[in-house]
Amino acid sequence: MKLATILGGIRTVLAAAVFLCATAAWADDASEIIKRLGKPDKDDSTEYDQPRPPVVTRWLDYTRQNVRVMLVPANRVGDPPPYTWKLMGFTDLARQQKISPDEVARRFGGR
């Protein structure tokens, strides 16, 4: 076997490993957010509501920072739990208005 073929194979394996690790690390935005911002004061969802709504949502409330993190499932619509959560956005708890990621970072002191 030629050295170039072996090196090409090693590169392919390494690229796949990096891709899989990156995908696994970001597979669930809720877990990543909780890891970075800490345990929320409230963690609730509509995933087990009866009847379950057509668009399931999850929210993480951080009352001290006045921030609600809104998440939706990455799964197909109609799939049952458990879900892989993807970030939808941030809202101000008191005003119920959308806030930017920069504003969230400011409220959390750059976390």
TIRO-2110 file (N, C-alpha, C; in Angstrom, 1 decimal):
// TIRO-2110
0.8, -1.2, 0.0, N, 1, A
0.0, 0.0, 0.0, CA, 1, A
0.9, 1.2, 0.0, C, 1, A
0.5, 2.2, -0.8, N, 2, A
1.3, 3.4, -0.8, CA, 2, A
1.1, 4.3, 0.4, C, 2, A
2.1, 5.0, 0.7, N, 3, A
2.1, 5.9, 1.9, CA, 3, A
0.9, 7.0, 1.7, C, 3, A
0.8, 7.5, 0.5, N, 4, A
-0.3, 8.5, 0.2, CA, 4, A
-1.7, 7.9, 0.5, C, 4, A
-1.9, 6.7, 0.2, N, 5, A
-3.2, 6.0, 0.4, CA, 5, A
-3.4, 5.9, 1.9, C, 5, A
-2.4, 5.5, 2.6, N, 6, A
-2.5, 5.3, 4.1, CA, 6, A
-2.8, 6.7, 4.8, C, 6, A
-2.0, 7.7, 4.4, N, 7, A
-2.2, 9.0, 4.9, CA, 7, A
-3.6, 9.6, 4.6, C, 7, A
-4.1, 9.3, 3.4, N, 8, A
-5.5, 9.8, 3.0, CA, 8, A
-6.5, 9.1, 3.9, C, 8, A
-6.3, 7.8, 4.1, N, 9, A
-7.3, 7.1, 5.0, CA, 9, A
-7.3, 7.6, 6.4, C, 9, A
-6.1, 7.9, 6.9, N, 10, A
-5.9, 8.5, 8.3, CA, 10, A
-6.6, 9.8, 8.4, C, 10, A
-6.4, 10.7, 7.3, N, 11, A
-7.1, 12.0, 7.3, CA, 11, A
-8.6, 11.8, 7.3, C, 11, A
-9.1, 10.9, 6.6, N, 12, A
-10.6, 10.7, 6.5, CA, 12, A
-11.1, 10.2, 7.9, C, 12, A
-10.4, 9.3, 8.5, N, 13, A
-10.8, 8.9, 9.8, CA, 13, A
-10.8, 10.0, 10.8, C, 13, A
-9.7, 10.8, 10.8, N, 14, A
-9.6, 11.9, 11.8, CA, 14, A
-10.7, 13.0, 11.5, C, 14, A
-11.0, 13.3, 10.3, N, 15, A
-12.0, 14.2, 9.9, CA, 15, A
-13.4, 13.7, 10.4, C, 15, A
-13.6, 12.5, 10.2, N, 16, A
-14.9, 11.9, 10.7, CA, 16, A
-15.0, 12.0, 12.2, C, 16, A
-13.9, 11.7, 12.9, N, 17, A
-13.9, 11.7, 14.4, CA, 17, A
-14.1, 13.1, 14.9, C, 17, A
-13.5, 14.1, 14.3, N, 18, A
-13.7, 15.5, 14.7, CA, 18, A
-15.2, 15.9, 14.4, C, 18, A
-15.7, 15.5, 13.3, N, 19, A
-17.1, 15.9, 13.0, CA, 19, A
-18.0, 15.2, 14.0, C, 19, A
-17.8, 14.0, 14.3, N, 20, A
-18.7, 13.3, 15.3, CA, 20, A
-18.6, 13.9, 16.7, C, 20, A
-17.4, 14.3, 17.1, N, 21, A
-17.2, 14.9, 18.4, CA, 21, A
-17.9, 16.3, 18.4, C, 21, A
-17.8, 17.0, 17.4, N, 22, A
-18.4, 18.4, 17.3, CA, 22, A
-19.9, 18.2, 17.3, C, 22, A
-20.4, 17.3, 16.5, N, 23, A
-21.9, 17.0, 16.5, CA, 23, A
-22.4, 16.6, 17.9, C, 23, A
-21.7, 15.7, 18.5, N, 24, A
-22.1, 15.2, 19.8, CA, 24, A
-22.1, 16.4, 20.9, C, 24, A
-21.1, 17.3, 20.8, N, 25, A
-21.0, 18.3, 21.7, CA, 25, A
-22.1, 19.3, 21.6, C, 25, A
-22.7, 19.5, 20.4, N, 26, A
-23.8, 20.5, 20.2, CA, 26, A
-25.1, 19.8, 19.9, C, 26, A
-25.2, 18.5, 20.2, N, 27, A
-26.4, 17.7, 19.9, CA, 27, A
-27.6, 18.3, 20.6, C, 27, A
-27.5, 18.9, 21.8, N, 28, A
-28.6, 19.4, 22.5, CA, 28, A
-28.3, 20.7, 23.1, C, 28, A
-28.9, 21.8, 22.5, N, 29, A
-28.6, 23.1, 22.9, CA, 29, A
-29.0, 23.4, 24.4, C, 29, A
-30.1, 22.7, 24.9, N, 30, A
-30.5, 22.9, 26.3, CA, 30, A
-29.4, 22.5, 27.2, C, 30, A
-28.8, 21.4, 27.0, N, 31, A
-27.7, 20.9, 27.9, CA, 31, A
-26.5, 21.9, 27.8, C, 31, A
-26.2, 22.3, 26.7, N, 32, A
-25.1, 23.3, 26.5, CA, 32, A
-25.4, 24.6, 27.2, C, 32, A
-26.6, 25.1, 27.1, N, 33, A
-27.0, 26.4, 27.7, CA, 33, A
-26.9, 26.2, 29.3, C, 33, A
-27.5, 25.1, 29.8, N, 34, A
-27.5, 24.9, 31.2, CA, 34, A
-26.0, 24.7, 31.7, C, 34, A
-25.2, 24.1, 30.9, N, 35, A
-23.8, 23.9, 31.3, CA, 35, A
-23.1, 25.3, 31.4, C, 35, A
-23.4, 26.2, 30.5, N, 36, A
-22.7, 27.5, 30.4, CA, 36, A
-23.3, 28.5, 31.4, C, 36, A
-24.7, 28.5, 31.5, N, 37, A
-25.3, 29.5, 32.3, CA, 37, A
-25.7, 29.1, 33.7, C, 37, A
-25.7, 27.8, 34.0, N, 38, A
-26.0, 27.2, 35.3, CA, 38, A
-27.5, 26.7, 35.2, C, 38, A
-27.8, 26.1, 36.4, N, 39, A
-29.2, 25.5, 36.5, CA, 39, A
-30.2, 26.7, 36.5, C, 39, A
-31.3, 26.6, 35.6, N, 40, A
-32.3, 27.6, 35.6, CA, 40, A
-33.2, 27.5, 36.8, C, 40, A
-33.9, 28.6, 37.1, N, 41, A
-34.8, 28.7, 38.2, CA, 41, A
-36.1, 27.9, 37.9, C, 41, A
-36.4, 27.8, 36.6, N, 42, A
-37.5, 27.0, 36.1, CA, 42, A
-37.1, 26.4, 34.8, C, 42, A
-37.4, 25.1, 34.7, N, 43, A
-37.2, 24.3, 33.4, CA, 43, A
-38.5, 23.6, 33.1, C, 43, A
-39.2, 24.1, 32.1, N, 44, A
-40.5, 23.5, 31.9, CA, 44, A
-40.7, 23.3, 30.4, C, 44, A
-41.7, 22.4, 30.0, N, 45, A
-41.9, 22.2, 28.6, CA, 45, A
-43.3, 21.7, 28.4, C, 45, A
-43.7, 21.6, 27.1, N, 46, A
-45.1, 21.1, 26.8, CA, 46, A
-44.9, 19.7, 26.3, C, 46, A
-43.8, 19.0, 26.4, N, 47, A
-43.5, 17.7, 25.8, CA, 47, A
-44.4, 16.6, 26.4, C, 47, A
-44.9, 16.7, 27.6, N, 48, A
-45.8, 15.7, 28.2, CA, 48, A
-47.2, 16.2, 28.4, C, 48, A
-47.5, 17.4, 27.9, N, 49, A
-48.9, 17.9, 28.0, CA, 49, A
-49.9, 17.0, 27.3, C, 49, A
-51.1, 16.9, 27.9, N, 50, A
-52.1, 16.0, 27.3, CA, 50, A
-53.3, 16.9, 26.9, C, 50, A
-53.7, 17.1, 25.7, N, 51, A
-52.9, 16.6, 24.5, CA, 51, A
-51.7, 17.5, 24.3, C, 51, A
-50.7, 16.8, 23.7, N, 52, A
-49.4, 17.5, 23.3, CA, 52, A
-49.7, 18.5, 22.2, C, 52, A
-49.3, 19.7, 22.3, N, 53, A
-49.5, 20.7, 21.2, CA, 53, A
-48.7, 20.3, 20.0, C, 53, A
-49.2, 20.8, 18.8, N, 54, A
-48.5, 20.5, 17.6, CA, 54, A
-47.0, 21.0, 17.6, C, 54, A
-46.8, 22.2, 18.2, N, 55, A
-45.4, 22.7, 18.3, CA, 55, A
-45.0, 22.6, 19.8, C, 55, A
-44.2, 21.7, 20.1, N, 56, A
-43.7, 21.5, 21.5, CA, 56, A
-42.6, 22.5, 21.8, C, 56, A
-42.7, 23.1, 23.0, N, 57, A
-41.6, 24.1, 23.3, CA, 57, A
-41.1, 23.8, 24.7, C, 57, A
-39.9, 24.3, 25.0, N, 58, A
-39.3, 24.2, 26.3, CA, 58, A
-38.7, 25.5, 26.6, C, 58, A
-38.8, 25.9, 27.9, N, 59, A
-38.2, 27.2, 28.3, CA, 59, A
-37.5, 27.0, 29.6, C, 59, A
-36.4, 27.8, 29.7, N, 60, A
-35.5, 27.8, 30.8, CA, 60, A
-35.6, 29.3, 31.4, C, 60, A
-36.1, 29.5, 32.6, N, 61, A
-36.2, 30.8, 33.2, CA, 61, A
-35.0, 31.0, 34.2, C, 61, A
-34.4, 32.2, 34.0, N, 62, A
-33.3, 32.7, 34.9, CA, 62, A
-33.9, 34.0, 35.5, C, 62, A
-34.5, 33.9, 36.6, N, 63, A
-35.3, 35.1, 37.1, CA, 63, A
-34.3, 36.2, 37.6, C, 63, A
-33.2, 35.9, 38.1, N, 64, A
-32.3, 37.0, 38.6, CA, 64, A
-31.8, 37.8, 37.4, C, 64, A
-31.6, 37.2, 36.2, N, 65, A
-31.2, 37.9, 35.0, CA, 65, A
-32.3, 38.3, 34.2, C, 65, A
-33.6, 37.9, 34.6, N, 66, A
-34.8, 38.3, 33.8, CA, 66, A
-34.7, 37.8, 32.4, C, 66, A
-34.3, 36.5, 32.2, N, 67, A
-34.1, 35.9, 30.9, CA, 67, A
-34.9, 34.6, 30.8, C, 67, A
-35.6, 34.5, 29.7, N, 68, A
-36.2, 33.2, 29.4, CA, 68, A
-35.6, 32.7, 28.1, C, 68, A
-35.1, 31.4, 28.1, N, 69, A
-34.5, 30.8, 27.0, CA, 69, A
-35.6, 29.9, 26.4, C, 69, A
-35.9, 30.1, 25.1, N, 70, A
-36.9, 29.3, 24.4, CA, 70, A
-36.2, 28.3, 23.5, C, 70, A
-36.7, 27.1, 23.6, N, 71, A
-36.2, 26.0, 22.8, CA, 71, A
-37.3, 25.2, 22.1, C, 71, A
-37.0, 24.6, 21.0, N, 72, A
-37.9, 23.7, 20.2, CA, 72, A
-37.2, 22.4, 19.9, C, 72, A
-38.0, 21.4, 19.7, N, 73, A
-37.3, 20.1, 19.4, CA, 73, A
-36.7, 20.1, 18.0, C, 73, A
-35.6, 19.5, 17.9, N, 74, A
-34.9, 19.3, 16.5, CA, 74, A
-35.5, 18.1, 15.8, C, 74, A
-36.3, 17.3, 16.6, N, 75, A
-36.9, 16.1, 16.0, CA, 75, A
-38.0, 16.5, 15.0, C, 75, A
-38.6, 15.5, 14.3, N, 76, A
-39.6, 15.8, 13.4, CA, 76, A
-40.9, 16.1, 14.1, C, 76, A
-41.8, 17.0, 13.5, N, 77, A
-43.0, 17.3, 14.1, CA, 77, A
-43.9, 16.0, 14.3, C, 77, A
-44.4, 15.9, 15.5, N, 78, A
-45.2, 14.7, 15.7, CA, 78, A
-44.5, 13.6, 16.4, C, 78, A
-43.1, 13.6, 16.4, N, 79, A
-42.4, 12.6, 17.1, CA, 79, A
-42.6, 12.7, 18.6, C, 79, A
-42.7, 11.5, 19.3, N, 80, A
-42.9, 11.6, 20.8, CA, 80, A
-41.5, 11.9, 21.5, C, 80, A
-41.6, 12.3, 22.8, N, 81, A
-40.3, 12.5, 23.5, CA, 81, A
-39.6, 11.2, 23.6, C, 81, A
-38.3, 11.2, 23.9, N, 82, A
-37.5, 12.4, 24.3, CA, 82, A
-37.1, 13.2, 23.1, C, 82, A
-36.8, 14.5, 23.3, N, 83, A
-36.4, 15.4, 22.3, CA, 83, A
-35.0, 15.9, 22.4, C, 83, A
-34.4, 16.3, 21.3, N, 84, A
-33.2, 17.0, 21.2, CA, 84, A
-33.5, 18.4, 21.0, C, 84, A
-33.1, 19.3, 21.9, N, 85, A
-33.6, 20.7, 21.9, CA, 85, A
-32.6, 21.6, 21.2, C, 85, A
-33.3, 22.5, 20.4, N, 86, A
-32.5, 23.6, 19.7, CA, 86, A
-33.0, 24.9, 20.1, C, 86, A
-32.0, 25.8, 20.2, N, 87, A
-32.3, 27.2, 20.7, CA, 87, A
-33.2, 27.9, 19.7, C, 87, A
-34.3, 28.5, 20.2, N, 88, A
-35.2, 29.3, 19.3, CA, 88, A
-34.9, 30.8, 19.5, C, 88, A
-34.6, 31.2, 20.8, N, 89, A
-34.3, 32.6, 21.1, CA, 89, A
-34.4, 32.9, 22.6, C, 89, A
-34.3, 34.2, 22.9, N, 90, A
-34.3, 34.7, 24.2, CA, 90, A
-35.4, 35.8, 24.4, C, 90, A
-36.1, 35.8, 25.6, N, 91, A
-37.0, 36.8, 25.8, CA, 91, A
-36.8, 37.4, 27.2, C, 91, A
-37.2, 38.7, 27.4, N, 92, A
-37.1, 39.3, 28.7, CA, 92, A
-38.4, 38.8, 29.5, C, 92, A
-38.2, 38.3, 30.7, N, 93, A
-39.3, 37.7, 31.4, CA, 93, A
-40.4, 38.8, 31.8, C, 93, A
-40.0, 39.9, 32.2, N, 94, A
-40.9, 41.0, 32.6, CA, 94, A
-41.7, 41.6, 31.4, C, 94, A
-41.0, 41.9, 30.4, N, 95, A
-41.6, 42.6, 29.2, CA, 95, A
-42.1, 41.7, 28.1, C, 95, A
-41.7, 40.4, 28.2, N, 96, A
-42.2, 39.4, 27.2, CA, 96, A
-41.8, 39.8, 25.8, C, 96, A
-40.6, 40.4, 25.7, N, 97, A
-40.0, 40.8, 24.4, CA, 97, A
-38.7, 40.1, 24.1, C, 97, A
-38.5, 39.9, 22.8, N, 98, A
-37.3, 39.3, 22.4, CA, 98, A
-36.1, 40.1, 22.8, C, 98, A
-35.0, 39.4, 23.2, N, 99, A
-33.8, 40.1, 23.5, CA, 99, A
-32.6, 39.4, 22.7, C, 99, A
-31.6, 40.1, 22.4, N, 100, A
-30.5, 39.6, 21.6, CA, 100, A
-29.5, 38.7, 22.4, C, 100, A
-28.8, 37.9, 21.8, N, 101, A
-27.8, 37.1, 22.5, CA, 101, A
-26.7, 38.0, 23.2, C, 101, A
-26.4, 39.1, 22.6, N, 102, A
-25.5, 40.1, 23.2, CA, 102, A
-26.1, 40.6, 24.6, C, 102, A
-27.4, 40.9, 24.6, N, 103, A
-28.0, 41.3, 25.8, CA, 103, A
-28.0, 40.2, 26.9, C, 103, A
-28.2, 39.0, 26.4, N, 104, A
-28.2, 37.9, 27.4, CA, 104, A
-26.8, 37.7, 28.0, C, 104, A
-25.8, 37.8, 27.1, N, 105, A
-24.4, 37.8, 27.6, CA, 105, A
-24.1, 38.9, 28.6, C, 105, A
-24.6, 40.1, 28.3, N, 106, A
-24.4, 41.2, 29.3, CA, 106, A
-25.1, 40.9, 30.6, C, 106, A
-26.3, 40.4, 30.6, N, 107, A
-27.0, 40.1, 31.8, CA, 107, A
-26.4, 38.9, 32.6, C, 107, A
-25.7, 38.1, 31.9, N, 108, A
-25.0, 37.0, 32.6, CA, 108, A
-23.6, 37.3, 32.9, C, 108, A
-23.2, 38.5, 32.7, N, 109, A
-21.8, 38.9, 32.9, CA, 109, A
-20.8, 38.2, 32.0, C, 109, A
-21.2, 38.0, 30.7, N, 110, A
-20.3, 37.4, 29.7, CA, 110, A
-20.2, 35.9, 29.7, C, 110, A
-21.0, 35.2, 30.5, N, 111, A
-20.9, 33.8, 30.5, CA, 111, A
-21.3, 33.2, 29.2, C, 111, A
END
